[in-house]
Amino acid sequence: MVISIWKQKKAAQAGAAFDKAIELSEQNKPAEAEAAFNSLAATAPSGYRMLARLRTAAEVAERDPQAAVKLYDDISTDRSIGALEQELARIRAAGLLVDTATYPTMLQRLEPSTVPQATFAIPHANCSRCRPGTPTIRPPRANGWI
């Protein structure tokens, strides 16, 4: 019972700190928001810790997209968090690179997220592209992307 109350108190404190960090971000105080999210990422319970890591990467993306890609990549390979969060981080990193990365780089980053079993995939009934082992991202046509 005591542990449960303690966990609830820690979660409530982390929630309040997370809300405060979001307010700092919305008030256009990126350095303060980033520091607040970093603090949560280091000390908060696991759920808020993971959310704070994602928000830190989002804050960093505003000033240094390449550094944010590194943060998202670190999250995407962290086995201590869930597959959903890992995949979200992988997609967010790719989103930051879409205008500058090569097609093979984007294919390498996004192909795992397009299989029917992927968290954010939308399988299509009777679609040959959704069959296991069939590539789901087609190369660009001569006149641009499909």
C-alpha positions, -999 to 999 in steps of 0.1 A, spaced: 0 0 0 28 24 9 47 16 -23 15 23 -43 10 57 -27 46 65 -33 44 55 -70 12 76 -74 29 106 -58 60 102 -80 38 99 -111 18 130 -101 50 150 -96 63 138 -130 30 147 -146 31 182 -132 67 186 -142 59 174 -177 30 198 -180 54 226 -169 79 216 -195 52 217 -222 42 252 -210 78 263 -214 78 250 -249 45 267 -257 59 300 -242 87 298 -268 114 291 -242 131 262 -260 163 260 -238 143 259 -206 118 234 -220 147 212 -233 163 213 -198 130 204 -182 124 175 -205 160 163 -200 155 164 -163 124 143 -166 141 119 -189 167 113 -162 145 111 -131 109 105 -139 90 71 -138 94 51 -170 64 64 -189 72 100 -183 109 93 -189 101 79 -224 77 108 -232 103 133 -221 129 117 -243 106 121 -273 98 157 -264 134 165 -259 141 152 -294 112 174 -307 126 205 -290 161 198 -304 147 193 -339 137 230 -339 174 241 -337 194 211 -348 176 185 -369 206 162 -372 210 161 -334 173 153 -331 177 125 -355 205 110 -333 181 113 -302 153 96 -321 177 69 -333 188 63 -297 151 59 -287 144 36 -316 171 12 -306 164 13 -268 151 -22 -259 139 -9 -225 109 9 -241 80 -5 -261 80 -13 -298 54 14 -304 77 41 -290 107 27 -309 88 27 -342 74 62 -335 110 75 -329 122 58 -361 94 75 -381 100 109 -365 138 106 -374 129 98 -410 106 127 -411 134 150 -402 156 135 -429 131 132 -458 142 164 -476 179 157 -473 185 119 -472 189 97 -502 162 73 -513 182 42 -501 186 58 -467 149 65 -464 141 30 -476 164 15 -450 148 37 -423 111 32 -433 109 -2 -448 106 -20 -414 76 3 -406 56 -7 -437 52 -44 -431 16 -54 -421 28 -64 -386 43 -29 -380 26 -7 -354 16 21 -378 11 0 -410 -23 0 -427 -26 -34 -443 -46 -36 -475 -68 -66 -483 -55 -87 -511 -26 -64 -517 5 -81 -531 26 -53 -515 14 -64 -481 24 -100 -485 54 -111 -463 87 -106 -482 73 -83 -508 88 -48 -508 63 -22 -497 81 10 -507 85 14 -545 114 33 -559 106 68 -574 94 70 -609 115 90 -635 92 120 -630 93 120 -592 77 102 -563 47 80 -568 
